[in-house]
Amino acid sequence: MEENSEIWREFYEKALSRSHSQHTELAVRLNESSTQVAVDCGCGTGSDIEYLEQKGYQVHGFDINPDAVAICRDRFGSKTLVEICHSSFEYYEYPKAGIVLANSSLFFADPSKFQKIWGSIESCIEIGGVFSGDFMGVEDSWASNYRSPTAPLTESQVRSLFARFEVIRFTERNEQAKTSLGKMKHWHTFSVVAVKRMQ
């Protein structure tokens, strides 16, 4: 576990200089709900939280990694619109939200609890609200024998999650490329931006 925390620490140092996701901007533009509340699942160092807070959103961020939580609490401690929580997907209490982000975080959700986790995420999003996030594909090199459990899905499994949504953007990535720490791996991911149309 110690080796894991070293890797995450190095990752967060690099991530601090990263700007928010373009998909987060799109989510803000698409949000037709009257709810100015956003949830950032696996918030990391908070680049998307900063952007959402500047747009006037009340932002709830959570992460399972204590380093990420400490960084965000330090970064946003004076921001009354931001609440940071140390939690995992399955134990987090999701508030009603107009936007839910899960940027590269659902990869590491407990696979045995994935359906329950997705149910919680889906039901917290208001009608007209937006989900923006990434799912791990089955061909990803972290899909098996990774140092912690991962939750790989097929394309049809990912698409089936969005029966109550209008999918605005659906992108598959399937290529060899470097991680943010400079190591080569095979990436297989699905990135989705979708607007909730029915309960």
C-alpha positions in Angstrom: 0.0 0.0 0.0 2.9 2.3 0.8 4.1 2.0 -2.8 0.6 3.0 -4.0 0.5 6.2 -1.9 3.9 7.2 -3.3 2.6 6.8 -6.9 -0.5 8.8 -6.0 1.5 11.5 -4.4 3.7 11.9 -7.5 0.5 11.9 -9.7 -1.1 14.7 -7.6 2.0 16.8 -7.8 1.7 16.7 -11.5 -2.1 17.1 -11.5 -2.0 20.3 -9.5 -0.8 22.2 -12.6 -3.5 20.7 -14.8 -6.4 22.8 -15.9 -10.1 21.7 -15.7 -11.6 19.3 -18.3 -13.2 20.7 -21.5 -16.0 18.2 -20.7 -16.7 20.1 -17.5 -17.2 23.3 -19.5 -19.6 21.4 -21.7 -21.5 20.0 -18.7 -22.0 23.6 -17.4 -23.3 24.7 -20.7 -25.7 21.7 -21.0 -27.1 21.8 -17.5 -30.8 22.5 -17.9 -31.8 21.6 -14.4 -32.4 24.5 -11.9 -29.8 22.9 -9.6 -26.5 24.8 -9.3 -25.0 21.9 -7.4 -22.1 19.7 -8.7 -20.5 16.5 -7.4 -17.0 15.7 -8.4 -16.4 11.9 -7.8 -12.7 11.2 -7.2 -11.9 14.9 -7.3 -8.1 14.5 -7.1 -6.5 17.9 -6.7 -9.6 19.8 -7.6 -9.0 21.4 -11.0 -12.7 20.9 -12.0 -13.9 22.0 -8.5 -12.1 25.4 -9.0 -13.8 25.9 -12.4 -17.3 25.0 -11.1 -16.9 27.1 -8.0 -16.0 30.1 -10.2 -19.2 29.4 -12.2 -21.2 29.8 -9.0 -21.8 26.1 -8.3 -22.0 24.6 -4.8 -19.4 21.8 -5.3 -19.2 18.6 -3.3 -15.9 16.8 -4.0 -14.9 13.4 -2.6 -11.9 11.1 -3.0 -10.8 7.9 -1.3 -7.2 9.1 -1.2 -6.3 11.1 1.9 -3.6 13.1 0.1 -6.1 14.3 -2.5 -8.6 15.3 0.3 -5.8 17.2 2.2 -4.8 19.1 -1.0 -8.4 20.1 -1.8 -9.2 21.1 1.8 -6.0 23.2 1.8 -6.9 24.7 -1.6 -10.6 25.4 -1.0 -10.7 25.8 2.8 -11.8 29.5 2.4 -14.5 28.7 -0.2 -17.9 28.5 1.3 -19.4 26.9 -1.8 -17.0 23.9 -1.7 -17.3 20.9 0.5 -14.6 18.1 0.4 -15.2 14.7 1.9 -13.0 11.6 2.3 -15.1 8.8 0.9 -15.4 6.0 -1.6 -18.0 5.7 -4.3 -20.2 3.2 -2.4 -20.3 5.0 0.9 -20.7 8.6 -0.3 -24.1 10.2 0.2 -24.8 11.9 -3.1 -26.8 15.2 -2.9 -29.3 16.1 -5.6 -27.1 17.6 -8.3 -27.2 19.4 -11.7 -23.8 18.1 -12.6 -21.9 14.9 -11.7 -18.3 14.5 -12.8 -16.4 11.2 -12.7 -13.2 12.0 -14.6 -11.0 8.8 -14.7 -12.3 7.8 -11.3 -14.9 5.2 -11.9 -12.1 3.0 -13.3 -11.2 2.3 -9.7 -14.8 1.8 -8.3 -15.3 -1.6 -6.6 -16.4 -3.8 -9.5 -18.6 -6.0 -7.3 -20.6 -2.8 -6.2 -20.5 -1.0 -9.6 -24.3 -1.3 -10.3 -25.2 0.0 -6.9 -22.7 2.9 -7.3 -24.1 3.8 -10.7 -27.6 3.6 -9.3 -26.7 6.2 -6.6 -25.0 8.5 -9.2 -27.9 8.3 -11.6 -30.6 8.9 -9.1 -28.9 12.0 -7.6 -28.9 13.7 -11.0 -31.9 16.0 -11.5 -33.9 15.9 -14.8 -32.0 18.1 -17.2 -28.8 17.6 -15.2 -25.6 16.3 -16.7 -23.2 13.4 -16.2 -19.7 13.7 -17.5 -17.1 11.0 -16.9 -15.0 8.1 -18.1 -15.3 4.3 -18.0 -12.5 1.8 -18.4 -12.8 -0.5 -21.4 -12.0 -4.2 -21.2 -8.9 -3.9 -23.4 -7.2 -1.5 -21.0 -4.0 -2.8 -19.5 -5.3 -2.0 -16.1 -8.5 -4.0 -16.7 -6.8 -7.0 -15.1 -3.9 -7.6 -12.7 -3.8 -3.9 -11.6 -2.5 -3.2 -8.1 -6.1 -2.5 -7.0 -9.5 -3.7 -8.3 -10.8 -2.0 -11.4 -14.2 -1.9 -13.1 -13.8 -2.5 -16.9 -16.9 -2.4 -19.0 -17.7 -3.3 -22.7 -19.1 -0.5 -24.9 -22.6 -2.0 -24.8 -22.4 -2.1 -20.9 -21.5 1.6 -20.9 -24.2 2.5 -23.3 -26.8 0.6 -21.3 -26.1 2.8 -18.3 -27.6 5.8 -20.2 -31.1 4.5 -21.0 -32.6 7.6 -19.2 -30.2 10.0 -20.7 -29.6 11.8 -24.0 -26.0 11.1 -24.9 -24.3 14.2 -26.2 -20.8 13.0 -26.5 -19.5 9.4 -26.6 -15.8 8.9 -27.3 -13.8 5.7 -27.3 -10.0 5.8 -26.8 -8.1 2.6 -27.7 -4.3 3.2 -28.0 -0.8 2.9 -26.5 0.1 6.1 -24.7 1.9 7.4 -21.7 0.4 7.9 -18.3 0.8 11.3 -16.6 3.8 9.8 -14.8 5.4 9.0 -18.2 4.9 5.2 -18.3 3.6 3.5 -21.4 0.3 1.6 -21.2 -2.6 0.5 -23.3 -5.6 2.9 -22.8 -9.1 1.7 -23.5 -11.7 4.1 -22.2 -15.1 5.5 -23.0 -15.8 9.2 -22.2 -19.5 10.2 -21.9 -21.3 13.5 -21.6 -25.1 13.0 -21.2 -28.2 14.9 -20.1 -30.7 13.1 -17.9 -34.1 13.1 -19.5 -36.2 10.9 -17.2 -36.3 9.6 -13.7 
